[in-house]
Amino acid sequence: MRLPRKLNRVLPLLLLLAACNNEQKPAQSTATATDNTLSVPTTISYDIVNEYPHDARAFTEGLEYKDGYLYESTGQYGSSDIRKVELKTGKVLLSKSMGPKYFGEGLTILNGKIYQLTYREGKGFVYDLTTLKEERTFSFTAQEGWGMTNNGVYLIYDDGTNIFRYIDPGTFKEVKQLAVTDEHGPVNELNEPEMIHGYIYANQWQTDYLLKIDTSTGHVVARADLSNLRQRAGIPPPSGRRNGPDVLNGIAYDAATNRIFITGKNWPKLFEIKLDN
C-alpha cells in the first residue's frame, strides 16, 4: 500500500525514535488470544439421568457420595449438621448436629474420614465415616470456609475467592494455592468443588454454572449451564439475596459408575446427570 507523501517524510524519523526508545526500555511481552489465560471455556452439554427426592429443609453446603450413600453438610446457625442419606429415598439415616455456634460448610471424604469446614469460625471437624463420631478438630487460615474436595493426597478448600488452598490432612498446614481464572480474569465465589477425572468441578455462587477447572493451570476449561435443573426442581431464578434458599450448591461423584449428582440449598430434588465432557 502506498503511503501519503507526508508520512513518507515523517516515517523514518518515527522509526528512529522508536528504535532509541526500545534501547532504553526492556522488551515487554503482551498477551495474545492464544494465551491460556484468555482462552474461552468450551460449553458442556448434559443429560438428566435420574431424579431423587432431597430434603428441602437442608441448606446444602457440601455433598459427597461413598459406597451407595450420600454424605451431606448443611448450613445455617442453629440448624447445621452432617448427615448420611439414602440416595433413592432422600431419607436421613444418620445425622450429627454441629451446635448453634457453628455454620456448616463443605465436606470431603478421604481415607475413611469425613472432613468438614465451618463458615467463619476458622475451625474444621474430622468424623468417622461409619458412625459420624467426631474424632478431632483442626484450624484453617482463610477468613471463611466454603467448599472442600481432595485429590487423594491433599484436602482442597476454597474461601469464596478465586483461590483453592491445598492442605495436608495430617498436619492441616497449607502446602500450596491454585488461582482460578477464565477468559475475563479471576473467577471469584467458587463453591462446592468436586474432583472428577483430575479436574476440579465447582459451582460459582449465585450462578447456575458448573465450572471445569484445570488443576495444573487453574484455568476454567469448560462450563455447563445447569439452569434447566433449577426449572425441573421448581426453583425460581436466583434472587441475588445472600444465603437465599434457591442457590445451586451440591456436587457429588460416584467414581465406580461415573455418576454425578447435583442439588441446591433447600432444593426438593437431587439430580443424577451425565456430562458430555
SEGULO-952009 format. One record per residue (C-alpha): x, y, z; residue in one letter. Coordinates in steps of 0.001 Angstrom, whole numbers, plus 500000, padded with zeros to 6 digits. Last residue first. Example, Ala and Ser with C-alpha at 12.3 -4.5 7.8 and 13.67 -1.06 7.14 Angstrom:
REM SEGULO-952009
ATOM    east   north      up  residu
ATOM  513670  498940  507140       s
ATOM  512300  495500  507800       a
//
This chain:
REM SEGULO-952009
ATOM    east   north      up  residu
ATOM  482906  466016  528575       n
ATOM  479291  465343  527697       d
ATOM  478111  465282  531293       l
ATOM  475696  462675  532592       k
ATOM  473359  463854  535327       i
ATOM  471844  462423  538503       e
ATOM  469577  465017  540046       f
ATOM  468597  465797  543631       l
ATOM  465167  467231  544342       k
ATOM  463345  469319  546938       p
ATOM  466034  472036  546834       w
ATOM  466736  473770  550131       n
ATOM  470236  474732  549004       k
ATOM  470983  473013  545733       g
ATOM  471359  469596  544088       t
ATOM  473639  467729  541680       i
ATOM  474765  464103  541489       f
ATOM  477386  462871  539024       i
ATOM  477690  459214  538031       r
ATOM  480869  457573  536693       n
ATOM  479898  454113  537958       t
ATOM  482757  453477  540397       a
ATOM  483719  457162  540628       a
ATOM  480396  458204  542106       d
ATOM  480670  461984  542196       y
ATOM  478842  464507  544372       a
ATOM  478133  468167  543614       i
ATOM  475991  470403  545827       g
ATOM  475078  474058  545568       n
ATOM  472667  475741  543167       l
ATOM  471239  478633  545189       v
ATOM  467487  478862  545827       d
ATOM  467185  479272  549569       p
ATOM  468975  482626  549589       g
ATOM  472224  482730  551527       n
ATOM  472939  486203  550165       r
ATOM  469992  487574  548204       r
ATOM  470706  487721  544486       g
ATOM  467259  486252  543759       s
ATOM  468497  483337  541674       p
ATOM  465773  482157  539251       p
ATOM  462806  480265  540774       p
ATOM  463152  476632  541943       i
ATOM  460629  474100  540650       g
ATOM  463191  471292  540669       a
ATOM  462942  470858  536899       r
ATOM  463435  474616  536475       q
ATOM  466552  474605  538647       r
ATOM  467851  471626  536731       l
ATOM  467417  473534  533468       n
ATOM  469625  476289  534876       s
ATOM  472551  473873  534862       l
ATOM  474730  475764  532372       d
ATOM  477879  473671  531967       a
ATOM  481265  475368  531653       r
ATOM  484661  474332  530255       a
ATOM  488406  474996  530519       v
ATOM  488365  477235  533581       v
ATOM  492072  477884  534126       h
ATOM  493804  476972  537386       g
ATOM  496879  475893  535414       t
ATOM  497674  472358  536601       s
ATOM  494303  471729  538264       t
ATOM  492371  472505  535079       d
ATOM  488933  473706  536195       i
ATOM  485528  472552  534944       k
ATOM  482856  475022  536062       l
ATOM  479207  474223  536792       l
ATOM  477197  477342  536142       y
ATOM  473773  478206  537510       d
ATOM  475053  481405  539119       t
ATOM  474720  482900  542600       q
ATOM  477867  481164  543846       w
ATOM  480030  479548  541170       q
ATOM  479741  475793  541445       n
ATOM  482844  473667  541103       a
ATOM  484365  470846  539085       y
ATOM  488036  470290  539823       i
ATOM  489760  468230  537161       y
ATOM  491722  465001  537618       g
ATOM  488918  462737  536395       h
ATOM  486416  464362  538766       i
ATOM  487436  466256  541930       m
ATOM  484437  468050  543417       e
ATOM  484225  471698  544440       p
ATOM  481324  473162  546457       e
ATOM  481974  476874  545885       n
ATOM  483881  479410  543830       l
ATOM  482937  482990  544649       e
ATOM  485563  484532  542357       n
ATOM  486833  483694  538882       v
ATOM  489963  485803  538246       p
ATOM  490404  487081  534663       g
ATOM  487979  487515  531755       h
ATOM  488929  484455  529708       e
ATOM  488853  482313  532858       d
ATOM  490885  482272  536031       t
ATOM  491336  480142  539162       v
ATOM  494321  480665  541475       a
ATOM  495700  477430  542963       l
ATOM  497386  477566  546367       q
ATOM  500026  475402  548001       k
ATOM  501080  473464  551102       v
ATOM  498709  474779  553762       e
ATOM  499265  473004  557067       k
ATOM  496493  470720  558276       f
ATOM  499194  468475  559820       t
ATOM  497885  465080  558753       g
ATOM  495365  466107  556115       p
ATOM  497979  468339  554398       d
ATOM  496302  471422  552976       i
ATOM  495699  472668  549424       y
ATOM  494013  476047  549102       r
ATOM  491835  476900  546104       f
ATOM  491767  480612  545349       i
ATOM  489213  482526  543255       n
ATOM  487516  483980  546352       t
ATOM  484725  482421  548412       g
ATOM  487100  480593  550755       d
ATOM  488026  477437  548879       d
ATOM  489165  474007  550010       y
ATOM  491454  471226  548848       i
ATOM  492447  468380  551176       l
ATOM  495634  466779  549975       y
ATOM  496632  463281  548884       v
ATOM  493681  461617  547165       g
ATOM  492886  464780  545223       n
ATOM  490520  466249  547796       n
ATOM  487304  468300  547984       t
ATOM  486031  471227  550047       m
ATOM  483664  474180  549747       g
ATOM  483199  477441  551668       w
ATOM  485414  478251  554669       g
ATOM  485952  481901  555534       e
ATOM  488816  484001  556870       q
ATOM  491346  481565  555445       a
ATOM  493945  480092  557819       t
ATOM  492493  476734  558786       f
ATOM  492130  475138  562215       s
ATOM  491563  471476  563057       f
ATOM  489165  469330  565063       t
ATOM  489269  465707  566126       r
ATOM  487415  462408  566152       e
ATOM  483752  463412  565893       e
ATOM  481571  460323  565545       k
ATOM  479831  460193  562182       l
ATOM  479482  456408  562813       t
ATOM  480780  454880  559596       t
ATOM  482820  457742  558136       l
ATOM  484492  458650  561436       d
ATOM  484491  462416  561673       y
ATOM  487056  465215  561350       v
ATOM  485939  468772  562044       f
ATOM  487135  472168  560834       g
ATOM  487532  475503  562563       k
ATOM  488092  479050  561347       g
ATOM  484676  480034  562790       e
ATOM  483519  481924  559735       r
ATOM  481893  479209  557612       y
ATOM  482794  475849  559112       t
ATOM  484585  473107  557231       l
ATOM  484092  469334  557259       q
ATOM  486472  466404  556815       y
ATOM  484974  462920  556728       i
ATOM  487376  460063  557367       k
ATOM  487742  456649  555760       g
ATOM  490869  457547  553817       n
ATOM  489477  460825  552438       l
ATOM  485890  462060  552360       i
ATOM  485053  465706  551686       t
ATOM  482957  468401  553316       l
ATOM  481883  471961  552623       g
ATOM  480175  474293  555113       e
ATOM  478443  474024  558477       g
ATOM  477682  477218  560408       f
ATOM  478750  476686  564008       y
ATOM  477647  478417  567221       k
ATOM  474284  476666  567478       p
ATOM  475563  473074  567675       g
ATOM  477043  470884  564963       m
ATOM  474213  468360  564920       s
ATOM  475050  464805  563904       k
ATOM  472968  462810  561475       s
ATOM  472220  459225  560487       l
ATOM  469793  457642  558052       l
ATOM  468354  460814  556529       v
ATOM  465887  459619  553880       k
ATOM  466402  461029  550392       g
ATOM  464572  457967  549053       t
ATOM  466884  456716  546310       k
ATOM  470136  458086  547728       l
ATOM  469832  457184  551393       e
ATOM  471451  459994  553354       v
ATOM  474247  460203  555927       k
ATOM  474276  463553  557705       r
ATOM  476373  466443  558951       i
ATOM  474587  469239  560744       d
ATOM  473821  472934  560771       s
ATOM  470482  474011  562282       s
ATOM  471290  476689  564858       g
ATOM  473434  478797  562571       y
ATOM  472732  477996  558936       q
ATOM  474484  475246  556958       g
ATOM  474158  471620  555902       t
ATOM  476843  469030  555226       s
ATOM  475800  465975  553258       e
ATOM  477010  462421  552875       y
ATOM  475257  460453  550158       l
ATOM  475194  456676  550273       y
ATOM  475999  453768  547961       g
ATOM  479620  453271  548884       d
ATOM  480500  456977  549044       k
ATOM  478878  460025  547502       y
ATOM  479708  463523  548759       e
ATOM  477802  466780  549209       l
ATOM  478673  470061  550924       g
ATOM  476807  473273  551721       e
ATOM  473194  472150  551396       t
ATOM  470643  474159  553366       f
ATOM  468625  471009  554016       a
ATOM  464961  471767  554724       r
ATOM  464004  470689  551193       a
ATOM  465280  467196  551987       d
ATOM  466009  465699  548582       h
ATOM  463942  463292  546490       p
ATOM  465682  461655  543534       y
ATOM  465699  462431  539810       e
ATOM  467507  460333  537242       n
ATOM  469520  460523  534014       v
ATOM  469393  464221  533179       i
ATOM  471586  464727  530133       d
ATOM  474476  467158  529768       y
ATOM  476129  469659  527458       s
ATOM  479487  471195  528298       i
ATOM  480365  474508  526667       t
ATOM  484011  475276  525949       t
ATOM  485959  477770  528017       p
ATOM  487381  480763  526118       v
ATOM  491155  481006  526054       s
ATOM  492481  484203  527603       l
ATOM  494579  482781  530434       t
ATOM  495860  480003  528159       n
ATOM  497387  482509  525743       d
ATOM  496131  482099  522175       t
ATOM  494269  485398  522204       a
ATOM  497551  487167  522828       t
ATOM  499134  488571  525950       a
ATOM  501895  491160  525539       t
ATOM  505582  490640  526223       s
ATOM  507683  493585  527332       q
ATOM  511089  494439  525881       a
ATOM  513402  496236  528265       p
ATOM  513436  500036  527955       k
ATOM  516265  502372  526813       q
ATOM  517127  500611  523567       e
ATOM  513461  500406  522640       n
ATOM  513178  504208  522872       n
ATOM  516055  504645  520501       c
ATOM  514416  502295  517983       a
ATOM  511104  504108  518327       a
ATOM  512757  507466  517722       l
ATOM  514451  506157  514566       l
ATOM  511191  504642  513288       l
ATOM  509383  507918  513848       l
ATOM  512083  509845  511966       l
ATOM  511916  507422  509028       p
ATOM  508103  507749  508968       l
ATOM  507925  511549  508780       v
ATOM  508895  512116  505156       r
ATOM  506935  509204  503701       n
ATOM  504097  510108  506029       l
ATOM  503733  513492  504327       k
ATOM  503708  511890  500884       r
ATOM  500818  509590  501734       p
ATOM  501779  505895  501944       l
ATOM  501315  503455  499061       r
ATOM  500000  500000  500000       m
//
